Amino acid sequence: MKNWIMMTLALMAFSLLPSPGTELGELRPVSVLAVETEDKQIRLSTDTMDVGVGETLDGALQNLEETSSGHLFLDTVENLVLTERSRFLLPQLKAILRPGVTVCIAESEIDLETVPEFLHTHVPSHHLSDTEESTPLQKLTCSEERYLLGK
């Protein structure tokens, strides 16, 4: 009986020690992830204004984490914005992001500061789980600082 009491007291003492958790101010939840390819580089941009570049998707993700000013949460991504040239990354992105993430194609340059609000109201119809490389996706265009999500 004494052993149980001593073990319980020891466990309680260890639980009072400070833990190396993540500071709340360091957390950076991502809502929109934009994926572009140019030449042999993959560029990931987020609505938190973080950018990662690499020759592979894993390299770009690692660069994104290393250069962020906090801890990025990609589990909170709600919208994935691809370019036509980055569609080939869909199978790899399916392994990283949640199946319920919505997907669309950017036909022009988008402003990651303003597009989250637009995509929150105008939700793309395709989810990552039911999207293949050949699936026709809705087109997101920006003209005169106004967005349009085509059919």
Backbone hydrogen bonds in HBPLUS format (Angstrom, degrees):
<---DONOR---> <-ACCEPTOR-->    atom                        ^
c    i                          cat <-CA-CA->   ^        H-A-AA   ^      H-
h    n   atom  resd res      DA  || num        DHA   H-A  angle D-A-AA Bond
n    s   type  num  typ     dist DA aas  dist angle  dist       angle   num
A0005-ILE N   A0001-MET O   3.15 MM   4  6.50 158.2  2.20 150.3 156.0     1
A0006-MET N   A0002-LYS O   2.91 MM   4  6.14 161.1  1.94 152.2 157.4     2
A0007-MET N   A0003-ASN O   2.89 MM   4  6.08 159.6  1.93 150.4 156.1     3
A0008-THR N   A0004-TRP O   2.95 MM   4  6.07 156.6  2.00 145.1 151.6     4
A0009-LEU N   A0005-ILE O   2.96 MM   4  6.17 160.2  2.00 149.3 154.5     5
A0010-ALA N   A0006-MET O   2.91 MM   4  6.10 154.4  1.98 146.5 153.7     6
A0011-LEU N   A0007-MET O   2.93 MM   4  6.11 157.0  1.98 146.4 152.4     7
A0012-MET N   A0008-THR O   2.96 MM   4  6.20 156.4  2.02 147.1 153.5     8
A0013-ALA N   A0009-LEU O   2.95 MM   4  6.16 150.9  2.04 143.2 151.2     9
A0014-PHE N   A0010-ALA O   2.99 MM   4  6.28 156.0  2.05 149.0 154.8    10
A0015-SER N   A0011-LEU O   3.03 MM   4  6.26 146.9  2.15 143.4 152.5    11
A0016-LEU N   A0013-ALA O   3.23 MM   3  5.35 142.5  2.38  98.7 109.0    12
A0017-LEU N   A0014-PHE O   3.22 MM   3  5.42 154.1  2.29 104.4 111.8    13
A0026-GLU N   A0023-GLU O   2.97 MM   3  5.34 150.8  2.06 110.3 119.4    14
A0027-LEU N   A0024-LEU O   3.24 MM   3  5.53 157.2  2.29 108.0 114.5    15
A0071-HIS N   A0026-GLU O   2.58 MM  45  5.66 151.5  1.66 142.8 153.4    16
A0028-ARG N   A0071-HIS O   2.82 MM  43  5.69 154.2  1.88 153.1 145.8    17
A0073-PHE N   A0028-ARG O   3.08 MM  45  5.99 157.4  2.14 132.5 130.3    18
A0030-VAL N   A0073-PHE O   3.22 MM  43  5.84 169.8  2.23 146.2 145.3    19
A0078-GLU N   A0031-SER O   2.81 MM  47  5.16 161.8  1.84 129.9 135.3    20
A0079-ASN N   A0031-SER O   3.05 MM  48  6.40 161.8  2.09 163.8 167.9    21
A0047-ASP N   A0032-VAL O   3.21 MM  15  5.43 132.4  2.45 146.0 149.4    22
A0033-LEU N   A0079-ASN O   2.99 MM  46  6.42 161.9  2.02 161.9 167.0    23
A0081-VAL N   A0033-LEU O   2.89 MM  48  6.19 166.0  1.91 150.8 155.1    24
A0034-ALA N   A0045-SER O   2.78 MM  11  5.08 174.1  1.78 158.6 160.8    25
A0045-SER N   A0034-ALA O   2.93 MM  11  5.08 159.4  1.97 145.4 150.9    26
A0035-VAL N   A0081-VAL O   2.85 MM  46  6.28 157.2  1.90 161.1 166.3    27
A0036-GLU N   A0043-ARG O   2.95 MM   7  5.16 162.1  1.98 151.2 156.7    28
A0043-ARG N   A0036-GLU O   2.82 MM   7  5.16 172.2  1.83 152.2 154.2    29
A0038-GLU N   A0041-GLN O   2.98 MM   3  5.41 158.6  2.03 150.9 157.9    30
A0041-GLN N   A0038-GLU O   2.91 MM   3  5.41 166.7  1.93 136.0 139.5    31
A0042-ILE N   A0054-GLY O   2.71 MM  12  5.39 169.5  1.72 165.3 168.8    32
A0054-GLY N   A0042-ILE O   3.02 MM  12  5.39 149.9  2.12 146.0 155.1    33
A0044-LEU N   A0052-GLY O   2.78 MM   8  5.05 168.3  1.79 156.9 161.0    34
A0052-GLY N   A0044-LEU O   2.85 MM   8  5.05 154.5  1.92 144.7 151.3    35
A0046-THR N   A0050-ASP O   3.02 MM   4  5.44 145.1  2.14 157.1 162.4    36
A0049-MET N   A0046-THR O   3.04 MM   3  5.38 149.6  2.14 113.6 116.1    37
A0060-ALA N   A0056-THR O   2.92 MM   4  6.19 154.1  1.98 147.7 154.5    38
A0061-LEU N   A0057-LEU O   2.87 MM   4  6.11 156.6  1.93 151.3 157.7    39
A0062-GLN N   A0058-ASP O   2.91 MM   4  6.10 158.1  1.96 146.5 152.6    40
A0063-ASN N   A0059-GLY O   2.94 MM   4  6.12 158.4  1.99 144.1 150.2    41
A0064-LEU N   A0060-ALA O   2.86 MM   4  6.02 149.6  1.95 142.2 151.1    42
A0065-GLU N   A0061-LEU O   2.98 MM   4  6.27 158.6  2.03 150.7 154.9    43
A0066-GLU N   A0062-GLN O   2.89 MM   4  6.10 163.3  1.92 151.5 156.7    44
A0067-THR N   A0063-ASN O   2.98 MM   4  6.00 148.3  2.09 146.6 153.1    45
A0077-VAL N   A0074-LEU O   3.26 MM   3  5.38 168.2  2.27 107.2 109.9    46
A0102-THR N   A0078-GLU O   2.95 MM  24  6.28 163.7  1.97 154.4 149.0    47
A0080-LEU N   A0102-THR O   2.72 MM  22  6.02 159.3  1.76 162.7 170.0    48
A0104-CYS N   A0080-LEU O   3.09 MM  24  6.57 148.3  2.20 162.3 171.1    49
A0082-LEU N   A0104-CYS O   2.94 MM  22  6.29 169.1  1.96 162.1 161.1    50
A0106-ALA N   A0082-LEU O   2.72 MM  24  6.00 166.9  1.74 176.4 176.0    51
A0086-SER N   A0083-THR O   2.98 MM   3  5.21 149.4  2.07 106.7 116.3    52
A0087-ARG N   A0084-GLU O   3.45 MM   3  5.57 169.3  2.46 106.2 109.0    53
A0089-LEU N   A0086-SER O   3.08 MM   3  5.80 167.9  2.09 122.3 126.2    54
A0090-LEU N   A0087-ARG O   3.01 MM   3  5.67 169.2  2.02 126.1 127.3    55
A0093-LEU N   A0089-LEU O   2.91 MM   4  6.12 159.0  1.95 159.3 166.2    56
A0094-LYS N   A0090-LEU O   2.89 MM   4  6.07 146.7  2.01 154.1 162.3    57
A0095-ALA N   A0092-GLN O   3.15 MM   3  5.31 132.6  2.38  98.3 110.3    58
A0096-ILE N   A0093-LEU O   3.10 MM   3  5.10 142.8  2.24  97.8 108.7    59
A0097-LEU N   A0093-LEU O   2.88 MM   4  5.93 172.7  1.89 164.4 164.9    60
A0101-VAL N   A0098-ARG O   3.34 MM   3  5.81 168.9  2.36 117.2 119.0    61
A0129-SER N   A0099-PRO O   3.09 MM  30  4.54 150.8  2.18 142.0 133.5    62
A0128-LEU N   A0101-VAL O   2.71 MM  27  5.46 149.4  1.80 162.0 172.9    63
A0103-VAL N   A0126-HIS O   2.91 MM  23  5.67 151.7  1.99 147.6 152.0    64
A0105-ILE N   A0138-GLN O   2.90 MM  33  6.17 169.9  1.91 165.6 169.0    65
A0140-LEU N   A0105-ILE O   2.64 MM  35  5.80 168.8  1.65 159.3 160.8    66
A0107-GLU N   A0140-LEU O   2.94 MM  33  5.99 166.2  1.96 150.3 153.3    67
A0114-THR N   A0111-ASP O   3.09 MM   3  5.68 138.7  2.27 113.6 123.1    68
A0115-VAL N   A0111-ASP O   2.97 MM   4  5.99 158.0  2.02 164.7 171.9    69
A0119-LEU N   A0115-VAL O   2.89 MM   4  6.09 169.5  1.90 164.0 166.1    70
A0120-HIS N   A0116-PRO O   2.90 MM   4  5.99 130.9  2.14 140.1 152.9    71
A0121-THR N   A0118-PHE O   3.13 MM   3  5.39 130.7  2.38 101.6 113.6    72
A0122-HIS N   A0118-PHE O   2.77 MM   4  5.91 165.0  1.79 157.9 163.2    73
A0130-ASP N   A0127-HIS O   3.11 MM   3  5.68 140.7  2.27 113.7 123.0    74
A0131-THR N   A0128-LEU O   3.31 MM   3  5.16 164.5  2.33 110.4 109.2    75
A0135-THR N   A0132-GLU O   3.12 MM   3  5.15 158.8  2.17 105.3 112.0    76
A0150-GLY N   A0139-LYS O   2.76 MM  11  5.09 154.7  1.82 161.4 157.4    77
A0141-THR N   A0148-LEU O   2.91 MM   7  5.30 166.6  1.92 154.7 158.8    78
A0148-LEU N   A0141-THR O   2.91 MM   7  5.30 142.7  2.05 149.4 153.3    79
A0143-SER N   A0146-ARG O   2.83 MM   3  5.31 161.1  1.87 156.1 159.4    80
A0146-ARG N   A0143-SER O   2.98 MM   3  5.31 148.8  2.08 109.3 119.0    81
